[in-house]
Amino acid sequence: MTSATDVARRVVTSEAPIPKSQLRIYMPVDGPFWHQEEMLATEKADCIISVTPEILARYKPLGKPMMQINHGVAREFLDQHNGHKSNGLTKVGYSGSLVRSDLDFDVFLKVISSHPNLQFEFWGEKDFRKSSIHLPQDVTERTKNFLETLSGLPNVKMHGPVSPAELARGIGQMDALLICYSIKNDQNHHKVLEYLGTGKVIVSNYLSSYERDYPGLIEMVSSKDHNNDLPELFERVMTSLSIYNSDEKQEARRNFAKSHSYSNNILRIQEFVNSRVFGNKVPNI
């Protein structure tokens, strides 16, 4: 298997320009994919920062200073806890593109169809012909079938792509939030902090980063191999929703999200750079 070091050595002499600066930070949040530009940026970087140890481990052979940091969350998602009352209708939300093959289609649909008394609301891409992620010809038939089935369910409302402010207002009106990826996508997701900013309970597939580093924040299945237990977990949470959404639990979730605001994460990165990259000898940047 080609290593990061081998690829980097092949591309380091590339003519692709890397802007000159006092500090070069490379921050992958997915992959690596071993693209030429990616590896050139990695080789020229002074340090590497990422959101999971699994990603950082792939770059360890390069011997760069490395830092793990959680995703950041925008201010809009930290101000949406204004005492929402559902008026008897329990709402479950999901944000993110639905035009993707790594969602667990079968479990997703089982959860929704098994709870006709709940309203499920979705924000994100829903039309594979207008996706910003995939060309129409690259979207799988299973994905297309999932989108068609989902849009036809009577307890589903699909908002489509919206602005960050609209998304924050929307998920802030939910009683619970859902994550349902196939188990291969089990590390960390940006939406988690946006969800936590609402304070509401999150029901999810297994997420290695949160299970390991932040236990108790998310109600997730324990299996690293499948999501078979997710419908049962969802049912258990919905049956005792007032317990899972107690004032104490909501406050803990919001406080965690606030601690990972973009401004707080910048301070963490600054401290890392000062101590690990510059050795507390900070140049004028």
N, C-alpha and C positions, 0 to 999 in steps of 0.2 A: 504494500500500500504506500502511496506517495505521502511523504511527511511534509509538514509545514516548512521545515528547513530546506528540503530538497526543492520545493516549488519556489520558495523565496530566492534561492540561489540562482534559479533559472531566470527570474524576472527582474532581479535587482539592477541589471544593466539596461533595462528597458528605457526607451526614450520618453516614456510617459512622464510629464512634469509633476513633481511634488513641490508645492509652494514652500518657499523658505520661511522659516519662523524660528523663534527661540524654543518653541515647544510643539511637538507633534503627538497628539493623542489619537490612538485608534480605538474605536468603540463598536465592536460587533455585537449585535443583539440577536443574531441568528447565524446559522452556518457553523463552520466555514464552508464555502463553496469552491475554494481554490481558484477563483478567478484571478487573472493576471494582475488587474488593477488592485484587487483586494490584497494580494500577497505583496505587491510592491509597497502599498501603504503600510502594511504590517512591518515589513523589513525596515522602512524608514522611520517608523514611529519610535518615540522615546519611551512610551509605555502603552499598555493595553488595558482597557477597562471594559468589563462586560457584566451582564446581569445574571449569569449562572456560572457555577464552577465547571459544568460540563463543557461550555464553550471555551472558557479560559484554558482548560486542560489541553485542548487541541493546539494551543499556541505555546505551551510550556517549553518545547524544544528550542524556541528562539531565545530564551533567556532574558526576556524583557521584564522590567518591573510590571506587575499585574495587580489589578484591584477588582474585587467583586462589589458591585453596588446594585441595589434594587432599581427598578424602573422609577421614574419620577411622575408626578401628577400635577396637572395644571390647577390654578386657583379656582377655575369654574367648578371643579368637582369637589371642592372643599367647602362650598358655601350652600349646598343644596339639602340641608336638613331642617326643614321648616315645619315639622309636625304634620306630615302628610296623613290624611285620613282616607281610608279606602272606601268608606260608605258601604261596607258589606261585600264589595267585589275585590277579591284578592288578585293582585297583579304580579306577574313574574317577568323580569326583563332580561334581555340579552343584547349585547352590543358587539359589533364586528361584522366583517363581510361574511355573507352566507354562501358566496361563490367560491367555495374551497372544498377540496377533496379530503381534508384531514379532520372534518367534523365527524362525530359518531352519529351518522344519520339514523340508524335503527333505534338507538337509545334515545336520541333527541325526540323522535316522533312518538316513541312509546310513552315517554314522560308527558308529552303534551296531550296525546289522545286519551291517556288514562285519567286526565283531570279536566273534563269538560266544564267544571264549575270554576276553573281559574282562567284568567285572561293572560295570554302570553304576548308580550310586545317586543318587537325586534327593531333595532337600529343598525343600518349598514347596508352594503351592496346586496341587492336581491335579484338583479337582472343580469344574467350571464352575458347578454349581448352588449352591455355597457360597463363591463367590469374594468377597473383600473389595474387589476392584478393579473388577469388571464385574457388571452385572445379567445373569442367565441369558440374557435375550432379546437382549443386545448381543454375546454371544460368537459369533464367526463359525463357520461350518460347518467351515472348514479347521482352526480351532483344536480343535473338538470331534473331528474325525477324527484329528488328531495325538495328542490325549490318549488316544483309544481304541487307536490303533495302538501307541503307546509303552507303555501299561500291559499290552499283550498280548505284548510281547517277552520271551523266556525269560531274557535276561541283564540285565533291568532290575528294580530294586527301588525302589519309590516310598514314601518315608517320610511324605510330607505335611508340613503346617506343624508346626514344632517351636519350642521356646524357643531363644534365642541360645546358651545353654550347651549344649543338646543338638546344635545345629547345629555349634558349634565342635568338640565331641567327634567328631561324625560325619565332617566333612570332614578332621579331623586324622588319620583312619584311611585316607584315600585315598592312592593312589600318583600320581595326576594329577588335574587339575581342568579343567573345560571351560566355555567361553563360546561361544555360537552364536546371536547375534542376527542379524537381517537387517542389511544393511550401512547402512541409514539410521540405525541406532541405534549410531553408531560412536565416541562421544566418551569416556565414562568411566562406570564402574559401581561402586557401593558394594561389591559382592561381591569385586572385585579385591583389595582390601586384606585382606579376610578370607581369601581364598585364599592370598595371599602370606604371611600369618601362619603357615600350615602349613609353609612352605618348599618345598612340592611344585611341580612344573612345571605351568604353565598353558598350555593350547592354546586359542587364541581367534581370533575374527574380528578384523578391523582395528580398533584403538582409537586414535583420533587423539591423545588426551592422552598415552598411554604411549609411542606411537611417537615423538612429538615431544619430550617432556620426560624420559622414563625409558626410553630404548632398552635392550633386552637383558633386561629383567625378565620379559617375557612372550613366548612363542612364538606369534606372530600372523601371519596371512596378510598379504601386502604390498599386495594390491589394495584400493582404496577403493570399488570398484564391485560386487564380488561375492565369494562365499565358495567358489567352485569349487575352490580349492586347499586348502581346509581339511581334507578327508579325507586328502589326500596328506601334508600337514603332520602330522596326527595320527598317521598310520602311521609316519612318520619318527621322531617323538618316542617312540612306543611301542617301536619297534625298538631304540632306544638309550636306554632309560629310565634306566639306571644312570648314564649320562653327564649327562643333563639333571637328574637328582636327585643329583648329586655333593654331598658335604658342603659344598664351597665355594659352589656355586650355592644350596643350601638356606639357608645362613647369610646370603648376600646378600639373599635374598628376605625372610627373617625380620627382618633388620636394617632393611630399608626399611619394612616394615609397622610395626615398633616406632617408627620415627621419625615416623610419622603416627598415633600413638595420639591419642585425644581430648585428653588432657592436653597433649601437645606442640602440637597444632593450636590449642588455646586460647591458648597462649603466643604463637604466631605471630599470631593475631588481635589479641591484646592489644598486641603491638609495632606492628602496622599501625595500630590505632586511635590509639594514643598519638602516633605520628609523623605520620600522614596526616590524621586527623580532628581531633584536639585540638592538633596541633603541639607535643607534649610538655608541654602545659598541661592536665593531667588533672584533671577535676573530681571531687568526691566522689560516686561512683555507688553 
